[in-house]
Amino acid sequence: MTVALRAIAVAGLALGLWLFVYLGVGSDIGEERTLGLRGLQRRRALQDSTLFATLSPLVRFFARAAGVVPLAGLRPRIASLLTHAGDWLGLDVNEFLALTGVSVVGTLAVGVPAVFWLELPPVAILFVAGLGVALPYILVTGEAQQRARAIDRALPGAIDLGSLCMTAGLSFPQALGQIVNHSGGARDPLNEELSFILQQLHLGRTRKAALLLFAERVPTTAVRSFVNATVQSEERGTPLSEVLQIQAQTLRQQRTASGEQAASRAAVLMIVPLMLILSATIILLLGPFLLQGSASGF
């Protein structure tokens, strides 16, 4: 009974602190970001996730305090990771740190009562806190990997379409506009990145600078190969439509080779599960005979 009361007290204290901070800071946190690609991702996150919409005022408030946290070496890595994830949830570095703090508080509010209720050792609280720290990082890393795979899959087809458009007489920005309008959807990762390239071109950036920024935002082998070929074509004066056709064929060949390598690795990795299944089957078949033999004295 003492453990239960202690758990209830801790949970009540955590919930009270949470509500006090949330209600106390709600009037002085500023407005949500709405401009640019990061603003677009923020609006989508607020529409899609009720939990994030609830926590967003708290995250924006604590982002001010996160700005003074001495993590100079870690901040560029977090910024790069958020960029690779497509400006995940529209967060900047300070907001991501604030979200990590909110995650720690939330997991502790749930985990500490559970630790006392289940009578686990106190060291389990450290595990719960570590889980709260790691959870945002795991989510953003998974989003970055999923986004990179989606862009690699869609890139050869987009390059083919761009090559056809440029062969028909369109300029590079016009070809990008046709790709954005006629392939994928509004939330397709490649369409988002191509739209960002178009935005950079309209703002006065050169084609080389916009493409290099694309390679920085999506650091995959396929994207780097496409960007390098396009930049070299501009520097050497080679017709870009021909370069894009060759690049699309090369990317498809690389994707086929990667699929074959993955299939060969899968065959090797399946050996261990198959051996375990075979051993279990043999034990199930021979087990009754062995038990009968041991019972009869053999």
CORPEVEN-V875226 format. One record per run of one state. SS is the DSSP state (H for helix, E for strand, C for the rest). FROM is the first residue (numbers start at 1). LEN is the number of residues. Records with the same first field share a line. If there is no record, write none. Layout:
SS: FROM-LEN + FROM-LEN
//
This chain:
C: 1-1 + 26-10 + 49-1 + 67-5 + 85-3 + 91-2 + 118-5 + 168-4 + 183-6 + 203-4 + 218-3 + 237-3 + 296-3
H: 2-24 + 36-13 + 50-17 + 72-13 + 88-3 + 93-25 + 123-45 + 172-11 + 189-14 + 207-11 + 221-16 + 240-56
//
